[in-house]
């Protein structure tokens, strides 16, 4: 009597390349080596060129939340990367939770950590855990917000790099101990990864593809890391920040991913979520047209090819779903050579990239300007808590104003904001009685509506002009950022590689909704999508 072979449970890699814009993929994937990871995915999978988010807050936290829940901010509760503390008036992570503590290899630390307390919907990992209690769920990232949403509330491990400690950590909200298997990548190992400088993998290739010389106006020198190759970690005043803003950061995450494969139980499903953030940090400091950005993409391409070969060897049958969490614009100082679409006119660019002179909005300087305007309109008082993209947050004193006085404050602040050269429009807090339009409506008004969490009643939403952005404060007045409703920020690629489930070598040109990501991941895991997932979505599997 013959015995049927035991079929392995699904093994799904849910990958996010931070700041991988649709326009970057459309213009650069074909330029990468045919032996690289992206070329393999395009040969073996389905490539949707234009997956669009339905919200205007195109930042990491809202983006990752949307990917792994299928819900935009007005339903998920995750409406920004940061909030402002009332006591200190400092910006802090929107995920900060004083009830939690950081957990590293040495044990629980006194430092407060993060949690998913502010998330009001389930993630795909939550559904997987409920349906298959013994499933393996591991999420890894350089950013806490890159790991947290992917791993859900009950992961086997959600780990991220903490630059203040120069090591990977987790939160007491998720685990009481740091996993033994991940301790191989300790502080000493990470420091060894910084011994050699960052040099170009292929100088001829980079120089022939970049549309500007190495080191351009607007690029940062990253605290001594340098504006040109080679970049020395030893010369950098903040080497742990440079570690994230170099290919070594993603290398560390992928080393952890290789270690995580040993945790797989073939009879149970496994979700391995990888958020690769170095491309985002490199672009923030140097811009997406820099030599650094091109080299980072080339190195990531090679690293992915190595990961896929390892999956072939260790897993055998595996699926992968890849997208970006948002895109980004060129540097404001980008030369004409880096804006070839402008030769045909700005309206000809399918990604809405700007040709106009763009600029940076400086949050602290804007806060001072708004405080002056508020005092002039309202008299003595503290009304402006702070500015953090894309919001102006009010104090409790402003929240307690009578309706007439609050309108007076709103009018004064709004008028001051609209007088700024790089601000396009300002939106008041949402009215819960007014529903948002369906996701097929891509007007700015609709995108903003779907960005506003109803309980966030004490903040004004600011839309920057096309190509302008709130300065990140990473290196004041240098680099670039994102966070707007335009397609260069809002459109990302989606690639699904799933042998026997997704068509190979197929490119989809028409736009699709962001819910395709979580619905496809869920289908490959054999589970339903989260209840809050957008229904206006394509599933890229059979």
C-alpha positions in Angstrom: 0.0 0.0 0.0 1.5 3.3 -1.1 1.8 6.2 1.4 1.0 9.7 0.2 3.8 12.2 1.0 3.0 14.6 3.8 2.4 18.1 2.4 4.2 20.9 4.2 2.1 23.7 5.5 2.3 27.1 3.8 5.5 29.1 4.3 4.9 32.7 3.3 7.3 35.6 3.4 5.6 38.9 3.7 8.2 41.5 2.6 8.1 45.3 2.7 10.8 47.4 1.2 10.5 50.7 3.0 10.0 53.6 0.6 10.0 51.4 -2.5 7.9 53.7 -4.8 6.0 52.4 -7.8 8.0 54.9 -10.0 11.3 53.5 -8.6 10.3 49.9 -9.4 8.9 50.8 -12.9 12.1 52.6 -13.9 14.8 50.6 -12.1 13.8 46.9 -11.9 14.7 46.4 -15.5 18.2 47.9 -15.0 19.1 45.4 -12.2 21.1 42.3 -13.0 19.1 39.3 -14.4 20.7 37.2 -11.7 19.3 39.4 -8.9 16.4 38.9 -6.5 14.0 41.3 -8.2 14.5 39.8 -11.7 13.8 36.3 -10.2 10.6 37.6 -8.6 9.5 39.1 -11.9 10.2 35.9 -13.8 8.4 33.7 -11.3 5.6 35.9 -10.1 3.0 38.5 -10.9 4.0 42.1 -10.8 1.3 44.8 -10.2 3.0 48.1 -11.2 0.7 50.4 -9.3 -0.8 49.4 -6.0 -2.4 52.5 -4.4 -3.0 53.4 -0.8 -6.4 55.0 0.0 -5.0 57.4 2.5 -2.9 60.6 2.4 -0.6 59.9 5.4 1.9 58.0 3.4 4.3 57.2 6.2 5.7 54.0 7.7 3.2 53.4 10.5 0.0 54.0 8.5 1.6 52.2 5.5 2.5 49.0 7.4 -0.8 49.0 9.2 -2.7 49.2 5.9 -0.6 46.4 4.5 -1.1 44.0 7.3 -4.7 44.8 8.3 -6.2 46.0 5.0 -7.6 49.0 6.8 -6.9 52.7 6.2 -6.1 55.0 9.2 -9.7 56.2 9.8 -10.6 52.5 10.7 -7.3 51.2 12.1 -6.5 54.0 14.6 -2.9 54.3 13.3 -2.9 57.8 11.7 0.7 59.0 12.0 4.3 58.0 12.9 4.5 60.3 15.8 2.5 62.1 18.4 3.4 65.0 20.8 3.8 64.5 24.5 1.7 67.1 26.5 4.3 67.4 29.3 7.5 67.6 27.4 6.1 68.7 24.0 8.5 66.3 22.4 7.7 64.1 19.4 7.4 60.4 20.3 6.4 57.2 18.5 2.6 56.9 18.0 3.1 53.3 19.3 4.8 54.3 22.6 3.2 52.6 25.6 4.5 53.5 29.1 3.0 50.3 30.5 5.6 48.3 28.5 9.4 47.8 28.7 12.1 47.1 26.3 13.4 43.5 26.3 16.9 42.7 25.0 19.1 39.7 25.3 20.1 40.6 28.8 16.5 40.8 30.0 13.9 43.5 30.6 15.1 47.0 30.5 13.6 50.0 32.4 13.1 52.0 29.1 9.5 52.2 28.0 8.7 50.4 24.8 5.8 50.1 22.4 2.6 48.0 21.8 -0.4 47.7 19.6 -2.7 49.2 22.1 -3.7 51.9 19.6 -4.6 49.5 16.9 -8.3 48.9 16.6 -8.4 46.1 14.0 -6.8 42.7 13.6 -3.7 42.0 11.6 -3.3 39.0 9.3 -0.9 37.5 11.9 -3.7 37.8 14.5 -6.0 35.8 12.2 -3.3 33.2 11.6 -2.7 32.8 15.3 -6.5 32.3 16.0 -6.9 29.8 13.2 -3.6 27.9 13.7 -2.5 28.3 17.3 0.8 26.4 16.6 1.7 28.5 13.5 5.1 30.2 13.5 5.0 34.0 13.3 8.2 36.0 13.1 8.6 39.6 12.1 11.9 41.4 11.7 12.8 45.0 10.9 15.2 47.9 11.6 12.1 49.9 12.8 9.8 49.0 15.6 6.8 50.1 13.5 8.1 47.9 10.7 8.0 44.8 12.9 5.0 45.4 15.1 2.1 45.4 12.7 3.5 42.4 10.7 3.8 40.2 13.8 0.5 41.1 15.3 -0.4 40.7 19.0 0.9 37.2 19.6 4.0 36.6 17.5 6.7 34.0 18.3 9.1 36.9 17.8 8.9 40.6 16.7 12.3 42.1 16.7 13.7 45.5 15.7 17.0 47.3 15.9 17.3 49.9 18.7 20.1 52.4 17.7 20.4 53.7 21.3 21.4 50.2 22.4 23.0 49.1 19.2 21.2 45.8 19.2 17.9 44.1 18.3 15.1 44.2 21.0 11.5 43.5 21.5 8.7 44.7 23.8 7.3 43.2 27.0 3.9 43.6 25.3 5.0 40.8 23.1 7.4 38.6 25.1 9.0 38.3 28.5 12.4 37.1 27.1 14.5 37.7 24.0 14.5 34.6 21.7 17.6 32.4 22.1 17.9 31.8 18.4 18.3 35.6 17.7 21.1 36.1 20.2 23.7 35.1 17.7 23.4 38.5 16.2 24.6 40.4 19.3 26.2 43.9 19.7 29.6 42.6 18.9 28.4 41.0 15.7 26.7 44.3 14.7 29.8 46.3 15.5 31.9 43.9 13.3 29.5 44.7 10.4 30.6 48.3 10.7 34.4 47.6 10.6 34.7 48.1 6.8 33.4 51.2 5.1 30.5 51.3 2.8 31.9 51.2 -0.8 30.1 50.8 -4.1 29.4 47.2 -5.1 29.8 48.2 -8.8 31.1 51.7 -9.4 30.7 51.6 -13.2 27.1 50.4 -12.9 26.2 53.0 -10.3 27.9 55.9 -12.2 26.1 54.9 -15.5 22.7 54.7 -13.9 22.6 57.7 -11.5 21.5 60.8 -13.3 23.7 63.2 -11.2 27.2 63.2 -9.8 28.0 61.7 -6.4 27.3 64.4 -3.7 24.7 66.9 -4.8 23.2 69.9 -3.1 20.6 68.8 -0.6 22.3 65.6 0.4 23.3 65.0 4.0 26.8 64.0 5.1 25.1 61.9 7.8 27.0 63.3 10.8 30.4 62.6 9.3 29.5 59.4 7.4 30.2 61.5 4.3 28.5 62.8 1.2 30.6 60.7 -1.2 31.9 57.1 -1.4 33.5 55.5 0.5 31.5 56.1 3.7 33.4 55.3 6.9 31.5 54.3 10.0 34.6 55.2 12.1 34.3 58.8 10.9 30.6 59.1 11.7 29.6 60.7 15.0 26.4 58.6 15.1 27.5 55.2 13.7 24.3 53.4 14.8 22.3 55.8 12.7 24.6 55.3 9.7 24.2 51.6 10.2 20.5 51.8 9.4 21.2 54.2 6.6 23.5 51.8 4.8 23.1 48.3 3.3 24.5 46.9 6.5 21.1 47.5 8.2 19.2 45.2 5.8 22.1 42.7 6.0 21.5 42.4 9.7 17.7 41.8 9.3 18.4 39.2 6.6 20.9 37.5 8.9 18.2 37.2 11.5 15.8 35.9 8.8 18.3 33.1 8.0 18.4 32.2 11.7 14.6 32.3 12.0 14.2 29.5 9.4 15.3 27.0 12.0 12.1 27.8 14.0 9.9 26.4 11.2 7.6 23.5 11.9 6.8 22.0 8.5 3.5 20.7 9.6 2.3 24.2 10.7 2.0 27.4 8.7 4.8 30.0 9.0 4.6 33.7 8.4 8.0 35.3 8.1 7.6 39.1 7.8 10.6 41.1 6.8 10.5 44.9 6.7 13.7 46.2 5.0 14.3 49.8 5.9 17.7 50.7 4.7 16.4 52.0 1.3 14.2 54.4 3.2 16.9 55.7 5.5 19.4 56.1 2.6 16.8 58.0 0.6 16.0 60.2 3.6 19.6 61.3 3.9 20.8 61.2 0.3 17.7 61.3 -1.9 16.3 58.7 -4.3 18.5 59.7 -7.2 21.8 59.6 -5.3 24.6 57.2 -5.9 23.9 55.9 -2.4 20.3 55.0 -3.4 21.4 53.2 -6.5 24.1 51.2 -4.7 21.7 50.3 -1.9 19.1 49.0 -4.4 21.8 47.0 -6.2 23.1 45.5 -3.0 19.5 44.7 -1.8 18.9 43.0 -5.1 21.8 40.7 -4.6 21.0 40.1 -0.9 17.4 39.0 -1.9 18.8 36.6 -4.5 20.9 35.0 -1.7 17.8 34.8 0.6 15.8 33.1 -2.1 18.5 30.6 -2.7 18.5 29.8 1.0 14.7 29.4 1.0 15.0 27.0 -1.9 17.5 25.0 0.2 16.0 25.1 3.6 12.2 25.4 2.9 11.7 24.1 -0.7 8.2 25.4 -1.5 7.8 29.0 -0.4 5.7 32.0 -1.4 6.5 35.7 -1.1 4.4 38.9 -1.3 6.5 42.1 -1.6 5.4 45.7 -1.6 6.5 49.2 -0.5 4.9 50.9 2.5 5.0 54.3 0.7 7.0 56.1 -1.9 8.8 59.4 -2.0 9.7 62.5 -4.1 13.0 63.7 -5.5 15.2 66.0 -3.4 14.1 69.7 -3.7 17.5 70.4 -5.1 17.4 67.6 -7.7 18.9 68.8 -11.0 17.0 68.7 -14.3 18.9 65.6 -15.3 17.2 63.8 -12.4 13.7 64.9 -13.6 13.6 63.7 -17.2 9.7 63.7 -17.2 9.8 67.5 -17.0 11.0 67.7 -20.6 7.5 66.7 -21.7 5.7 68.7 -19.0 4.8 67.8 -15.4 1.3 66.6 -16.5 2.9 63.8 -18.6 4.4 62.0 -15.6 2.1 59.1 -14.5 3.4 59.3 -10.9 2.6 63.1 -10.5 6.3 63.9 -9.7 6.9 67.7 -9.5 8.8 70.0 -11.8 8.1 73.1 -9.7 10.5 74.3 -7.1 9.7 72.4 -3.9 10.8 72.9 -0.3 10.9 71.7 3.3 8.5 72.5 6.1 10.4 72.8 9.4 8.1 71.6 12.2 9.8 73.5 15.1 10.0 76.8 13.2 6.4 76.4 12.1 5.3 75.7 15.7 6.8 79.0 16.8 5.0 80.9 13.9 1.7 79.3 14.9 2.2 80.1 18.6 2.6 83.8 17.6 -0.5 83.7 15.5 -2.5 82.0 18.2 -1.4 84.4 20.9 -2.3 87.4 18.6 -5.8 86.0 17.9 -6.6 84.5 21.4 -4.5 86.4 23.9 -2.1 84.9 26.3 -2.2 81.1 26.5 -0.6 77.9 25.4 -2.5 76.5 22.5 0.0 74.8 20.1 1.4 71.6 21.4 3.6 70.9 18.4 3.9 70.0 14.8 4.6 66.4 13.5 3.9 65.4 9.9 1.2 65.9 8.8 -0.5 67.3 11.9 -0.6 70.5 14.0 -1.5 69.3 17.5 -3.3 71.4 20.0 -2.9 71.5 23.8 -5.5 70.5 26.3 -6.2 74.2 26.9 -7.2 74.5 23.2 -9.3 71.4 23.5 -11.3 73.0 26.4 -12.2 76.2 24.5 -15.8 77.1 23.8 -17.0 76.4 20.3 -16.7 80.1 19.3 -13.2 80.4 20.8 -12.1 77.2 19.2 -13.3 78.4 15.8 -11.4 81.6 16.2 -8.2 79.6 17.0 -8.8 77.3 14.1 -9.3 80.2 11.7 -6.1 81.9 12.9 -4.0 78.8 12.7 -5.4 77.8 9.3 -4.8 81.2 7.8 -1.2 81.1 9.1 -0.6 77.7 7.7 -2.0 78.6 4.3 0.3 81.6 4.1 3.3 79.2 4.2 4.8 78.7 0.7 4.9 74.9 0.8 1.5 74.2 2.3 -1.4 73.4 0.0 -4.4 72.9 2.2 -5.5 72.4 5.9 -8.3 70.1 7.2 -10.1 70.3 10.5 -10.6 67.3 12.8 -13.1 64.8 11.4 -16.8 64.8 12.1 -17.8 61.2 13.0 -21.3 61.8 11.5 -19.8 62.4 8.0 -18.8 59.1 6.3 -15.7 58.9 4.1 -16.2 58.3 0.3 -15.6 54.8 -1.1 -12.0 53.9 -1.9 -12.6 54.4 -5.7 -12.7 58.1 -4.9 -9.0 59.3 -5.1 -9.6 63.0 -4.6 -7.4 64.7 -2.0 -10.5 65.3 0.2 -11.3 61.6 0.2 -7.7 60.5 0.8 -7.5 62.9 3.8 -10.9 61.8 5.1 -9.6 58.2 5.2 -6.5 59.4 7.1 -8.3 61.0 10.0 -8.9 58.9 13.1 -12.3 60.1 14.6 -10.9 60.3 18.2 -8.1 62.6 17.1 -10.2 65.8 17.7 -7.4 68.2 18.6 -5.2 68.4 15.5 -5.3 70.0 12.1 -4.3 67.9 9.1 -1.8 69.7 6.7 -1.3 68.8 3.0 2.0 70.0 1.6 2.3 71.2 -1.9 3.3 68.6 -4.5 6.9 67.6 -3.8 7.3 69.6 -0.6 7.4 67.8 2.7 7.9 68.1 6.5 11.6 68.0 7.3 12.4 64.9 9.3 14.9 66.5 11.7 17.3 63.7 10.9 19.7 66.4 9.5 17.9 69.7 9.4 17.5 71.2 6.0 19.0 68.1 4.2 17.6 65.1 2.6 14.0 64.4 1.8 10.8 62.9 3.2 7.3 61.8 2.1 3.8 61.7 3.5 1.5 63.3 0.9 -1.5 62.2 -1.2 0.3 62.3 -4.5 1.0 59.1 -6.5 4.8 59.3 -6.1 4.1 58.9 -2.4 1.0 56.7 -2.6 1.7 54.2 -5.3 3.9 51.2 -4.7 4.7 47.9 -6.5 3.2 44.6 -5.5 4.9 41.3 -6.5 3.5 37.9 -5.6 5.7 34.8 -6.1 3.7 31.6 -5.3 4.4 28.5 -7.5 1.1 27.1 -8.7 -0.9 29.9 -7.1 0.3 33.1 -8.8 0.9 33.5 -12.5 4.6 33.7 -13.5 6.1 36.4 -15.6 2.9 38.5 -15.6 2.8 42.3 -15.3 -0.4 44.1 -14.4 -0.4 47.8 -15.6 -3.8 48.9 -14.2 -3.9 50.3 -10.7 -5.1 48.1 -7.9 -6.1 48.8 -4.2 -3.8 48.4 -1.3 -6.0 45.6 0.2 -4.5 43.2 -2.4 -1.5 42.8 -0.1 -3.2 41.4 3.0 -5.8 39.5 1.0 -3.1 37.7 -1.0 -1.0 36.9 2.1 -4.1 35.5 3.8 -5.0 33.4 0.8 -1.5 31.9 0.7 -1.7 31.1 4.4 -5.1 29.5 3.9 -6.9 31.9 6.2 -9.6 34.6 5.7 -8.4 38.2 5.6 -8.8 40.3 8.8 -12.4 41.6 9.3 -11.3 45.2 8.8 -9.7 44.5 5.4 -10.8 46.6 2.4 -13.1 44.7 0.2 -12.2 46.7 -2.9 -9.1 44.7 -3.5 -7.7 42.2 -6.0 -6.2 38.8 -4.8 -3.2 37.9 -6.9 -3.6 34.1 -6.4 -5.6 31.3 -7.9 
